[in-house]
Amino acid sequence: MKYKILPILISCATLVNAQNYDFKNYRYRVNGYKSLNLNSNFSENSNAKINAPVYSNSNLAGLFNGNYSRFINTEKHMKNLSYGLDMSGSLKNSNYQNNARSFNLSNVHFNLDDYFYKGNSFLVNRCYLSGSFNVNEVDPTQPIQKQRDYNLKGQYEIGIGKGRLEYISDPVLANFILKDMKKKEIIDSYSPNQVESFGNKISQILSIRMIDYRFRMIDQISMLDSFLSKEVINQKSNAIYFTSLYDNWLYANRFQRFSGQRNEFLIGNNVWDNNSRQKFKSDSIQNRNYFYNTFYLAYQYSSENPVRLAFQRSRIFRAEIRKENSATDYSLVYSSYKNKSYQINLAFTEGIGWYPNTRTYLSTSVKTQVNYQFKHSLTRTGWLDYNLGDILTASLSPNANLYYFFSPRFKLNASASLDLNYFKFWNQSSNTYFNLGTSFNAGISYVFF
């Protein structure tokens, strides 16, 4: 057994000593990471029987999705912006039954994190918006002939704070590339200064945008080679050097890594509007609408600690005082409900990420949350207010995510989570409930040809 343990200990010690650069000291401002991705698909198929009885059937379908993202990091401004949409539709026609039409605007999202700095202090502005819209129609023989749903969510918060989470993904990638070249004996050694300079160069290269992917890749490899030949490699380049450079650049995942800590004091508002409308065969219509609005004051502490090249520790603590209002309307039963409550919410998340190389990662985190709801009242149309009593909710939610790169042809990703929830109601019955939920997802991608 000792002969098996010894190589593992030696390997771990090598991993610890391999990187000497302290990512906590990295300070580099790059103004310009952006990307735009568009995807569309259109399909049609039909068949027909021309002798009696005549039969025909056709299906028409299409989809479109697009996403735009932008990252800015200057001395006075740090910004993360992304927005996009996903749309799909289908039309099915038959000279018999089962005609159907559907349109799905399944996801429209807008995310903005905007920090304006003066020294180590900042003003923060955040906005999150998402929505979906779906329409489905079927032939008149079905009980529900048409259904329309929409779902809108929005959150806005503004605040002040101190501290900064420095973006260190580029020097991390630089360190991995130099580490691989040292392992392959392309270079004898590398210094912390070379790691930092190489990280700065990677940021500059990635900020240059070109439409043609082929020419962009050629220019990127040329710029990388020019820097390494001048700053790191003193010997003549060979095939091992170039294959290593191509491999690390083409197949590397630039996992988001940060360093530092941040304290924020926030004022915000959260809104959710959900509506469902159904038309039945009898021409009756049922409409249900749910509206939720929360105003809150919050304090949030965020910490990102690159323990080593391969390890990242994340920590978030958030405390909120909320005033919550919600309303539900049902058209068929001619009733509506209104809820009002005040809440105190505490949430703490601790996470560990393991990044052995630029292709593989394993991240785990545990979130603990406690919510105390008091002055909770319910109003129903035509009824008196009803005090529901105080409610205590506590939850424990561990999760894990794995991405493993076997080769450019073979990739694995998996995730698992567990949710344990506790509910305590202080009303006439004083009930206590436990709820347990689990989920697991795994996917394999393999290219045969």
Salt bridges, closest charged atoms under 4 A:
GLU75 OE1 - ARG29 NE 3.31
ASP113 OD1 - ARG126 NE 3.32
ASP114 OD1 - HIS77 NE2 2.60
GLU137 OE1 - ARG101 NH2 2.66
GLU137 OE2 - LYS146 NZ 3.71
GLU157 OE2 - ARG126 NH1 2.60
GLU157 OE1 - ARG318 NH2 3.25
GLU166 OE2 - ARG27 NE 3.67
GLU166 OE1 - ARG29 NH1 2.56
ASP170 OD1 - ARG254 NH2 2.64
ASP180 OD2 - LYS184 NZ 3.16
ASP247 OD2 - ARG359 NH2 2.60
GLU264 OE1 - ARG126 NH2 2.68
GLU264 OE2 - ARG262 NE 3.45
GLU320 OE2 - ARG318 NE 2.59
GLU320 OE1 - ARG322 NE 2.66
GLU350 OE1 - ARG315 NE 2.68
